């Protein structure tokens, strides 16, 4: 029977040292290829990916090592392995010495994202600018301009954010990158909505919805419908708020998305603004034969909601390990995503004499706004592991059935 035997790392490296340089590099390149394929198709083990990275570098195939490192970046960020990701990015920069512009730009972009996640905004801006300079030489730059826009928006620099988003949109349109284009249209819509420019926001969300429909991206469509529902609700247009939110609910329900509960709560809030006959008539018109689900009770001024909001703000003062608890709290209390909470937090921040408390409240408000605009999963993606099974990617060791 055919079996795979794997050397213990100490034995393997000892054997490598016995080979002549030319043969050793050839063997290391072959092993690197095997480890990368094995990690990607069988083990999904971080240790195997890192061994492939080590072997590529040992074989002096620095481009392959850099490409592998950048391919791991998103997963490492999701896992919260910031020091390891920073080390891989810095190694990629040092190995390339500026000669491989694409990898250099990608590494700078990833380092910028890490700095942004950790609140080092000026450092993030400088890293993004370095990445952008390279990307523009290569004819791109949309991703980095988009991130710079988010950075400016989170710091309240709305005009600058709009300029950056629009420049990103131009590049995405020119390159025909519809996925990037949809994401930037959404951010422009959210920015317009935050500034009270509701008609502009509506047009951007509808254009965004059109792109997601062309891409058959159902999650993107659902988020766009939900945002159109929130926009209509903020304007007191409860009929369109219900019509749009029902479309979002149907899609979220089909996707088994946790955002289904958020849509249900919005429907419940709309229900509270109408008489029952009008609501049922509009529901049937929007949902067809789909029965009305049991609606949750919503009360934004309840003691429970206020306590949940206080807990959420307190968690924002803690370090990375608390983000999973913040996300869980938000999933238990999606009513914190209601527009009224945003207004409440703005007023609360203004009342604080302590700069630290004012900053914590504002950061919580911005995170809640991003959860409302992008969805809880997308907003927390950089802090949490989306799929619990990925944890095995770190913890499983690569020595099952080893033979030395």
MITOR-889869 format. One record per residue (C-alpha): x, y, z; residue in three letters. Coordinates in steps of 0.05 Angstrom, whole numbers, m for minus. Example, Ala and Ser with C-alpha at 12.3 -4.5 7.8 and 13.67 -1.06 7.14 Angstrom:
2
(pt (246,m90,156),ALA)
(pt (273,m21,143),SER)
END
This chain:
404
(pt (0,0,0),UNK)
(pt (26,69,m18),UNK)
(pt (45,112,41),UNK)
(pt (75,181,53),UNK)
(pt (134,185,100),UNK)
(pt (157,252,129),UNK)
(pt (223,267,162),UNK)
(pt (227,299,230),UNK)
(pt (251,371,220),UNK)
(pt (317,359,256),UNK)
(pt (333,298,214),UNK)
(pt (311,333,151),UNK)
(pt (356,393,162),UNK)
(pt (414,348,180),UNK)
(pt (404,311,114),UNK)
(pt (401,377,76),UNK)
(pt (470,397,104),UNK)
(pt (501,333,76),UNK)
(pt (485,353,4),UNK)
(pt (529,394,m42),UNK)
(pt (503,465,m52),UNK)
(pt (474,455,m122),UNK)
(pt (441,390,m104),UNK)
(pt (417,418,m38),UNK)
(pt (382,477,m70),UNK)
(pt (350,433,m123),UNK)
(pt (325,386,m68),UNK)
(pt (300,443,m25),UNK)
(pt (261,472,m83),UNK)
(pt (229,404,m95),UNK)
(pt (212,397,m22),UNK)
(pt (184,468,m20),UNK)
(pt (138,451,m78),UNK)
(pt (115,388,m42),UNK)
(pt (103,422,25),UNK)
(pt (64,479,m7),UNK)
(pt (19,431,m46),UNK)
(pt (11,385,14),UNK)
(pt (m9,444,59),UNK)
(pt (m58,472,8),UNK)
(pt (m92,406,m11),UNK)
(pt (m85,360,49),UNK)
(pt (m61,385,117),UNK)
(pt (m82,458,115),UNK)
(pt (m28,464,168),UNK)
(pt (8,529,181),UNK)
(pt (71,493,200),UNK)
(pt (74,461,131),UNK)
(pt (64,528,96),UNK)
(pt (120,559,138),UNK)
(pt (166,500,122),UNK)
(pt (152,512,48),UNK)
(pt (169,585,58),UNK)
(pt (235,567,93),UNK)
(pt (254,518,39),UNK)
(pt (239,567,m18),UNK)
(pt (285,618,15),UNK)
(pt (339,566,29),UNK)
(pt (336,548,m45),UNK)
(pt (345,622,m62),UNK)
(pt (276,623,m96),UNK)
(pt (258,688,m62),UNK)
(pt (201,706,m109),UNK)
(pt (164,641,m93),UNK)
(pt (176,652,m19),UNK)
(pt (148,722,m23),UNK)
(pt (87,700,m63),UNK)
(pt (73,646,m12),UNK)
(pt (80,696,46),UNK)
(pt (32,745,13),UNK)
(pt (m16,688,m2),UNK)
(pt (m18,673,73),UNK)
(pt (m29,745,94),UNK)
(pt (m105,747,97),UNK)
(pt (m109,682,137),UNK)
(pt (m56,704,186),UNK)
(pt (m92,770,196),UNK)
(pt (m158,734,208),UNK)
(pt (m124,691,260),UNK)
(pt (m95,752,295),UNK)
(pt (m24,728,283),UNK)
(pt (2,798,273),UNK)
(pt (74,788,295),UNK)
(pt (83,729,247),UNK)
(pt (51,767,190),UNK)
(pt (95,828,204),UNK)
(pt (157,783,204),UNK)
(pt (138,751,137),UNK)
(pt (124,819,106),UNK)
(pt (190,848,130),UNK)
(pt (227,786,105),UNK)
(pt (193,795,37),UNK)
(pt (216,867,35),UNK)
(pt (287,850,55),UNK)
(pt (291,792,5),UNK)
(pt (265,834,m52),UNK)
(pt (308,895,m37),UNK)
(pt (259,935,m80),UNK)
(pt (273,895,m143),UNK)
(pt (206,859,m145),UNK)
(pt (159,918,m145),UNK)
(pt (95,877,m142),UNK)
(pt (116,838,m79),UNK)
(pt (144,902,m47),UNK)
(pt (78,938,m58),UNK)
(pt (39,880,m30),UNK)
(pt (83,874,32),UNK)
(pt (77,949,46),UNK)
(pt (1,945,37),UNK)
(pt (m3,888,87),UNK)
(pt (41,925,137),UNK)
(pt (m5,985,128),UNK)
(pt (m66,943,145),UNK)
(pt (m32,917,208),UNK)
(pt (m15,988,230),UNK)
(pt (m86,1011,216),UNK)
(pt (m116,953,256),UNK)
(pt (m73,971,315),UNK)
(pt (m91,1044,314),UNK)
(pt (m24,1069,286),UNK)
(pt (m58,1113,234),UNK)
(pt (1,1156,213),UNK)
(pt (46,1096,205),UNK)
(pt (m9,1062,165),UNK)
(pt (m17,1123,120),UNK)
(pt (58,1125,104),UNK)
(pt (60,1050,89),UNK)
(pt (m1,1056,44),UNK)
(pt (31,1115,7),UNK)
(pt (93,1073,m5),UNK)
(pt (50,1017,m32),UNK)
(pt (9,1064,m74),UNK)
(pt (70,1094,m108),UNK)
(pt (91,1025,m131),UNK)
(pt (21,1003,m151),UNK)
(pt (11,1065,m194),UNK)
(pt (75,1049,m231),UNK)
(pt (45,981,m245),UNK)
(pt (m21,1011,m269),UNK)
(pt (m62,996,m206),UNK)
(pt (m73,1025,m137),UNK)
(pt (m148,1016,m127),UNK)
(pt (m141,972,m65),UNK)
(pt (m93,1018,m29),UNK)
(pt (m133,1080,m46),UNK)
(pt (m195,1045,m18),UNK)
(pt (m158,1031,47),UNK)
(pt (m133,1102,51),UNK)
(pt (m206,1124,42),UNK)
(pt (m228,1080,100),UNK)
(pt (m171,1108,142),UNK)
(pt (m193,1180,127),UNK)
(pt (m266,1164,139),UNK)
(pt (m252,1132,206),UNK)
(pt (m215,1195,227),UNK)
(pt (m272,1240,205),UNK)
(pt (m236,1268,143),UNK)
(pt (m297,1259,99),UNK)
(pt (m276,1302,39),UNK)
(pt (m209,1267,35),UNK)
(pt (m243,1200,42),UNK)
(pt (m290,1216,m16),UNK)
(pt (m232,1239,m60),UNK)
(pt (m194,1174,m46),UNK)
(pt (m255,1130,m57),UNK)
(pt (m270,1164,m123),UNK)
(pt (m199,1156,m148),UNK)
(pt (m202,1082,m128),UNK)
(pt (m268,1075,m165),UNK)
(pt (m238,1105,m228),UNK)
(pt (m181,1055,m228),UNK)
(pt (m227,996,m214),UNK)
(pt (m273,1018,m271),UNK)
(pt (m215,1026,m319),UNK)
(pt (m188,957,m302),UNK)
(pt (m257,925,m304),UNK)
(pt (m251,900,m232),UNK)
(pt (m325,898,m215),UNK)
(pt (m315,868,m145),UNK)
(pt (m270,925,m123),UNK)
(pt (m317,974,m156),UNK)
(pt (m377,947,m117),UNK)
(pt (m339,953,m50),UNK)
(pt (m319,1025,m64),UNK)
(pt (m389,1044,m86),UNK)
(pt (m415,1017,m20),UNK)
(pt (m364,1058,19),UNK)
(pt (m383,1121,m20),UNK)
(pt (m456,1107,m4),UNK)
(pt (m442,1098,70),UNK)
(pt (m401,1162,71),UNK)
(pt (m458,1201,37),UNK)
(pt (m508,1172,86),UNK)
(pt (m466,1191,146),UNK)
(pt (m463,1262,119),UNK)
(pt (m539,1265,110),UNK)
(pt (m535,1265,34),UNK)
(pt (m590,1213,27),UNK)
(pt (m607,1218,m47),UNK)
(pt (m533,1211,m65),UNK)
(pt (m527,1152,m18),UNK)
(pt (m589,1119,m49),UNK)
(pt (m561,1125,m119),UNK)
(pt (m494,1096,m98),UNK)
(pt (m526,1037,m61),UNK)
(pt (m570,1022,m122),UNK)
(pt (m510,1024,m168),UNK)
(pt (m474,979,m118),UNK)
(pt (m533,931,m118),UNK)
(pt (m533,929,m194),UNK)
(pt (m459,909,m195),UNK)
(pt (m469,855,m142),UNK)
(pt (m528,828,m182),UNK)
(pt (m486,824,m244),UNK)
(pt (m433,786,m204),UNK)
(pt (m486,739,m174),UNK)
(pt (m459,759,m106),UNK)
(pt (m519,745,m62),UNK)
(pt (m487,767,3),UNK)
(pt (m468,833,m29),UNK)
(pt (m539,841,m55),UNK)
(pt (m567,828,14),UNK)
(pt (m522,880,47),UNK)
(pt (m542,931,m6),UNK)
(pt (m616,918,4),UNK)
(pt (m607,923,79),UNK)
(pt (m571,989,73),UNK)
(pt (m626,1016,27),UNK)
(pt (m675,995,81),UNK)
(pt (m637,1032,136),UNK)
(pt (m632,1093,91),UNK)
(pt (m707,1095,78),UNK)
(pt (m721,1084,153),UNK)
(pt (m677,1143,172),UNK)
(pt (m719,1186,125),UNK)
(pt (m785,1161,153),UNK)
(pt (m802,1125,88),UNK)
(pt (m827,1062,123),UNK)
(pt (m859,1030,62),UNK)
(pt (m793,1029,23),UNK)
(pt (m756,1012,86),UNK)
(pt (m798,949,92),UNK)
(pt (m795,931,18),UNK)
(pt (m719,936,18),UNK)
(pt (m708,902,84),UNK)
(pt (m752,843,65),UNK)
(pt (m708,832,3),UNK)
(pt (m647,832,48),UNK)
(pt (m681,784,97),UNK)
(pt (m699,734,42),UNK)
(pt (m627,733,17),UNK)
(pt (m596,729,86),UNK)
(pt (m644,673,104),UNK)
(pt (m624,633,42),UNK)
(pt (m551,643,58),UNK)
(pt (m562,623,131),UNK)
(pt (m526,687,149),UNK)
(pt (m526,713,221),UNK)
(pt (m547,780,191),UNK)
(pt (m615,749,182),UNK)
(pt (m630,768,254),UNK)
(pt (m608,840,242),UNK)
(pt (m657,845,184),UNK)
(pt (m712,815,226),UNK)
(pt (m701,867,280),UNK)
(pt (m705,923,228),UNK)
(pt (m770,893,203),UNK)
(pt (m796,892,275),UNK)
(pt (m778,965,283),UNK)
(pt (m815,982,219),UNK)
(pt (m875,942,244),UNK)
(pt (m877,987,305),UNK)
(pt (m884,1047,259),UNK)
(pt (m946,1021,221),UNK)
(pt (m1015,996,234),UNK)
(pt (m1020,920,227),UNK)
(pt (m1064,919,165),UNK)
(pt (m1016,964,126),UNK)
(pt (m956,924,149),UNK)
(pt (m986,857,129),UNK)
(pt (m1007,884,62),UNK)
(pt (m937,910,48),UNK)
(pt (m905,846,74),UNK)
(pt (m946,803,26),UNK)
(pt (m930,849,m32),UNK)
(pt (m855,846,m18),UNK)
(pt (m848,774,6),UNK)
(pt (m899,739,m38),UNK)
(pt (m924,675,m6),UNK)
(pt (m870,673,47),UNK)
(pt (m901,671,116),UNK)
(pt (m885,727,165),UNK)
(pt (m833,701,215),UNK)
(pt (m839,714,289),UNK)
(pt (m812,784,300),UNK)
(pt (m767,799,359),UNK)
(pt (m785,853,409),UNK)
(pt (m743,915,400),UNK)
(pt (m734,973,449),UNK)
(pt (m673,1016,439),UNK)
(pt (m682,1052,505),UNK)
(pt (m688,989,549),UNK)
(pt (m641,979,606),UNK)
(pt (m617,914,573),UNK)
(pt (m596,951,510),UNK)
(pt (m562,1007,549),UNK)
(pt (m523,955,590),UNK)
(pt (m503,918,526),UNK)
(pt (m479,984,497),UNK)
(pt (m438,1000,560),UNK)
(pt (m407,930,557),UNK)
(pt (m389,939,484),UNK)
(pt (m354,1006,498),UNK)
(pt (m316,976,557),UNK)
(pt (m292,919,514),UNK)
(pt (m264,968,463),UNK)
(pt (m215,991,516),UNK)
(pt (m184,922,520),UNK)
(pt (m133,888,474),UNK)
(pt (m145,840,416),UNK)
(pt (m170,780,457),UNK)
(pt (m233,818,475),UNK)
(pt (m255,828,403),UNK)
(pt (m286,759,400),UNK)
(pt (m328,776,461),UNK)
(pt (m348,842,429),UNK)
(pt (m371,806,366),UNK)
(pt (m410,755,407),UNK)
(pt (m443,811,447),UNK)
(pt (m462,847,382),UNK)
(pt (m492,783,353),UNK)
(pt (m534,775,416),UNK)
(pt (m556,848,414),UNK)
(pt (m561,869,340),UNK)
(pt (m606,926,363),UNK)
(pt (m539,962,377),UNK)
(pt (m534,971,301),UNK)
(pt (m596,1015,299),UNK)
(pt (m583,1087,274),UNK)
(pt (m610,1115,340),UNK)
(pt (m551,1083,376),UNK)
(pt (m503,1122,331),UNK)
(pt (m537,1188,350),UNK)
(pt (m536,1168,423),UNK)
(pt (m461,1153,421),UNK)
(pt (m445,1219,386),UNK)
(pt (m482,1257,441),UNK)
(pt (m449,1215,496),UNK)
(pt (m379,1228,468),UNK)
(pt (m391,1303,469),UNK)
(pt (m409,1299,543),UNK)
(pt (m343,1267,564),UNK)
(pt (m289,1308,596),UNK)
(pt (m239,1251,593),UNK)
(pt (m204,1246,526),UNK)
(pt (m194,1171,535),UNK)
(pt (m268,1159,547),UNK)
(pt (m287,1204,489),UNK)
(pt (m239,1165,443),UNK)
(pt (m266,1097,466),UNK)
(pt (m338,1119,453),UNK)
(pt (m321,1146,384),UNK)
(pt (m282,1083,365),UNK)
(pt (m342,1041,387),UNK)
(pt (m388,1084,346),UNK)
(pt (m344,1077,284),UNK)
(pt (m340,1001,292),UNK)
(pt (m416,996,301),UNK)
(pt (m425,1040,239),UNK)
(pt (m380,994,198),UNK)
(pt (m418,933,224),UNK)
(pt (m483,966,203),UNK)
(pt (m456,984,134),UNK)
(pt (m414,923,118),UNK)
(pt (m443,869,162),UNK)
(pt (m416,842,229),UNK)
(pt (m372,789,197),UNK)
(pt (m339,836,148),UNK)
(pt (m326,890,200),UNK)
(pt (m296,841,250),UNK)
(pt (m259,799,197),UNK)
(pt (m192,829,216),UNK)
(pt (m199,811,289),UNK)
(pt (m231,742,290),UNK)
(pt (m226,673,260),UNK)
(pt (m286,666,215),UNK)
(pt (m286,590,216),UNK)
(pt (m269,554,282),UNK)
(pt (m238,497,242),UNK)
(pt (m183,543,219),UNK)
(pt (m154,540,289),UNK)
(pt (m129,470,272),UNK)
(pt (m88,504,218),UNK)
(pt (m43,530,275),UNK)
(pt (m48,474,327),UNK)
(pt (m42,412,284),UNK)
(pt (31,391,281),UNK)
(pt (61,364,217),UNK)
(pt (90,300,247),UNK)
(pt (31,252,245),UNK)
(pt (59,185,224),UNK)
(pt (130,213,218),UNK)
(pt (186,166,203),UNK)
(pt (257,187,221),UNK)
END
